[in-house]
């Protein structure tokens, strides 16, 4: 369709986080993320970053979770309580709050990866461990994706 832009965040980038919690956002991601985007706790020990549009879509889905379910309440609390709006500065950096740095154990080397409509920020140790484990079982994972219509 002409004139329709589909955000596709992909790729793997390695940057250092400084002592103040500032991390360079890859230039390739800056336009799709926008000047401001939402960063929160992610799964598997990383951080999730969402452009505003994707965050709003996710919020709508989270509002549909049943309030009566303990797991739904716990998930939304955990997810929203550390969420923060990040702004990319003139040097292309974001400032990651201490709560999020602690969650993802971000100390020096970080990996920023694009995962379709979001980014993930990983500590070097966790990303390399995850990558190694995923690579070893990639064929099995691919076979299981058939169950999801892939």
N, C-alpha and C positions, 0 to 999 in steps of 0.2 A: 504494500500500500504506500503510495507516495505521501511524503510529509509526516509519516509516523516514525518516531524514534523509539527503538526498543533498547533499554539499558541492558547491557550485558557486561557484567564485571567478571573478568577472568585474568588469570596470570598469577605469578608468584614473585614477590619482591622481598628483599632483605634489607632492613635498615636498623640503625641503632636508636634506642630510646635514651634520652639524656637524663641526668639526675633530677631534672624538674618535671619529668614525665612527658616531654615533648618528643613527638615521633613524626618524621617526614612521611607524608602521604604520597604514594607514587603518583606522578603526573598523569599517568594513564587513567587513574581512578578519580581525579579531582573534579572533572567536568560532570561525570555521572553522579557523583555524590552530592554535588552542589556546594555552595559556600558553607551551608550548615547541614549536618546530618546527625542521626541518632546513633549513639554507641551504648551498648549494654552488655551484660553478662551473656556469654554464649554457652553452648554445650561443649562437652569434651575438653573443658578447661581453656577455652579461647574466648575472645570477645567477638560480638556480632556488630557490624555497622550497617545501617540502613539509610538510603536516601529518603527524604521526606515522604515521597509518594509511596514507597514500599512500606515505610513505617506506618503510615495511615491505613494502608490495606491490612497490615498485620494487626493493628489495633482493633479494626472491625472484627477480625476473626477471634481475637482474644475476648472481645465483649460477648461473643456467642458461647463462651465456655460456661458450663453450669455452675453458678455460685454455690450451690448446695454440695458440690463435690470438693472434698478436702484437697485433693491433688491439684485441681484447677485453681483453687485459691492460692495454694502454695506456689505453684508455677508462676502465676501472674504477679504475685508479691515479689518473688525473687527476680523476675524479669524486669519489672518496672522500677523496683526500689533503687537500682544502680544505674538506670538509664539516664543519659545526659546528652544534651545537645552539644555537638562539637562544631567548632568553627575553624576553618582552615586559614592560617595566618598568611602574611605576604611571602613568607619563606616556604610555604607549602606544608607547614607543620600543624599538628593538632596537639592539644594538651589532654593527656589521659589522666583522669582523677585517680588518686591513690587506691580507692576501693576497687576500681577496675584493674589497676596494675597488680594489686594483690591477688585478685581472683585468677588472673591469667599468668601470674608469676613472671611479669615482664620486668626484667632487670637490665639487660644490655641489648643483645641481638634479638630482633623481632622479625617475624615473617608476616607480611600482609598479603593475603590471597583473595582473589576474586572468586565468588561462588554464585554466579548468575546474577541475582538481584541484591546481593549483600556482599560485604567484605568480612573477612575474619582476620583477627590479629592474634598471633600465636607467639609464645616464647620459642626460642630456637630449640631448646631441649624437647619440649612437647611436640612441636611440629615435626622434627626429625624422627622422633619415636613413632608418632602417628603415621607418617609417610612410609616408614619402614614396615610397620605392621599392615598397613593397607596394601602396599605393594605385594607383600607375601600372600595375601588372601584376595587379591583383586579378581582373579578368575572366579572364585567362589561367590564373591559379592556380585559380580556381573550375572552369574547364573541366578542368584536370588532376586535380581531386579526384574526377572520375568514375572514374578508374582505381582509386581506393581504395574504390569502392562508395558514394560520397557522393552 
